[in-house]
Amino acid sequence: MKKILLIFCITAVSASAQEFKLQNPVMETWLISRLRKESPRVILTRDILQTIKKELVADPVAKAYYQYLYKNAEAMINLPVLERQLIGRRLLMVSREAAKRIGTLAIVYAVSGEKRFLTRTNAEIVALCNFSDWNPSHFLDVAEAAYAVAIGLDWTLGDLPAETKKMAVASLVEKAINPSLIVEKNSWISGHNNWNQVCHGGLSAAAIAIASDYPALAATVISRALENIPHALSSYAPDGAYPEGASYWEYGTSYTLLTISVFESAFGTDFGIAKAPGFLESAVFVKVLAGPSGEYFNYFDSSSGGDNSLDNLELLSWFSQKADNAIYVDKSILLKAIGNETTDGKHVSKMNGAALTWIVGNKATNTAPLPTNWKGDGKNPIAILRSVETKKSKFFLGAKGGSASQSHGNMDAGSFVFELNGVRWSVDPGNQDYTALEAILGTGGLWNTAQGSPRWTLLTKSNFGHSTLTVNDSLHKANGFAPMASFEGDSMTPEVEFDLSHVFGDQLASAQRKFIKVSDQTLRVEDEIGISPRTVEVTWAMMTTANVETTPHGAVLRQDGQTLTVKFIGFAKMEPRIKSLDPPALPYDKKIPGLKRIEFHIPVELLQQVNSKIVVELIGDNAP
């Protein structure tokens, strides 16, 4: 009953998320009547600017962050002006660098009034506007370039040369907005992933920047955004688990926060964006997704790093203020993150001025603790089981269901990462450079999620590179979906279960995978297998970079002075095979030092002897 109820709830919440709509009164007449009359009005306003100047005296965090921007702005003056240089099929690195430079220079000019920063802002805007185009075939590039020009035009407080202002407005129309109106070339318009958030966000900033000159066109762009942004926002429902992982949460969410700030500064409303189901809760998601090591559960195309990075803390400053929860941002950690950043002008934050407004505005005083155990239902369900922070064991499990057919998806349903006693024992191979893979597999090969796609030959993408089950030595079903069947986070032995049945097609009749935190030193993984006529063998696998010694009942792992026992329960003898993946099978696979796969191969005859149940325990040094 518990399982059925949870699946029903997931379906109901998903339907609710799909029905979520934003207020959308935007027409030309509405825009003209409601648009803030004076500039700045793209994130920054006169009142916000005055508040920033006051807080630079009163708030040490705001002062430190502004000094970080100021020193970077000084360094940028001596850098070569940006040029149009593609990397593979992308201009994205240049567009992002433009947002970093122009935003930093312009906000520092707005606060300091020093003309040298205005002069260099002007040079960067002119250079960007003189590009032949902003690479509309990869529209993220256009969106980020448009955002850069929009904030540069706005945050310089009307002080740019008249010719530059004219050029900037024309470029926003000709190089960004007009190309976006070609619907058949822009599937991101109604897409459900980070492209939707980034492209609508960048173009919304552009629309406000040109609104005085082109009110009808601006209204069209903003109205279109309000109609379509909910498609991407549905990904946060119901609990905030962003399907594309921590790295893409940061990317997509950053532009949603920019969109909110743009609309609030221009119109005094966000049209309901922040109320999207699961959106505010996603701050909890990204906080609990990091293990005690500081590394994320790096599923899909996510990196493992980023927790407590400046980029992350900038966004969480907005969430902290909005939710009035200081737990999201420890001011001492934020100060440390600012201090750790370089000020050579080459690595400054893209959020710059926007982040300054969020940091200044964050006056959260309440402290609601993060949950010890957490579940995120939705399109890519995940669960986190942890020990309380005071425990020395530092138990951390990240486990997931989901589907490989999603944006940036992998065949990783049923997979898990596991930390204990300061070591990440079970690892996810993480992401890999797209440009290099596209050169080998082709764009259509890397991003094709059909069953026969070359994407699934890659170590980082297939089930053979993840700590999950494999049946008959075959790939998972790319379009199979593994929902969360049950979750119990409040018991002495918290647990989560995923239904993997559809991931294996007709190779199994059913498959249920349960993770149980038996104690602060022991994780149990239970798999209940329904055998079908096509079942030949089931392989239980765990990816690790530890040193491995096999035993008659499993393996002993050693790393960083710690030991973990992997014990196969239920058989008199079950010795695993150890498959070295350093080097990996393909020359273009990701190379991870020391990577290996622990494999328990269970033929169908043995499965029948134990009532089709596989039980493996991962036991730490200090287990009772």
Buried (B, 14 or more C-beta within 10 A) or exposed (E): EEBEEBBEEBEEBBEEBEEBEBEBEBBBEBBBEEBBEEBBBBBBBEEBBEBBBEBBEEBEBBBBBBEBBBBBBBBBEEBEEBEBEBEBBBBBBBBBBBBBBBBBBBBBBBBBEEEBBBBBBBBBBBBBBEBEBBBBEBBBBBBBBBBBBBBBBBBBBEBBEEEBBEBBBEBBBEBBBEBBEEEEEBEBBBBBBBBBBBBBBBBBBBBBBBBBBBBEBBBBBBBBBBBBBBBBBBBBBBBBBBBBBBBBBBBBBBBBBBBBBBBBBBBEEBBBBBEBBBBBBBBBBBBBBBBBBEBBBBBBBBBBBBBBBBBBBBBBBBBBBBBEBBBBBBBEEBBBBBEEBEBEBEEBBBBBBBBBBBBBBBEBEEEEEBBBBBBBBBBBBBBBBBBEEEEEBBBBBBBBBBBBBBBBBBBBBBBBBBBBBBBBBBBBBBBBEBBEBBBEBEBEBBBBBEBEBBBBBBBBBBBBBBBBBBBBEBBBBBBBBBBBBBBBBEEEEBBBBBBBBBBBBEBBBBBBBBBBBBBBBBBBBBBBBEBBEBBEBBBBBBBBBBEBEBBEBBBBBEBEEBBBBBBBBBBEEBBBEBBEBEEBEEEBBBEBEBBBBBBBBBEBEBBEEBEBEBBBBBBBEBBE
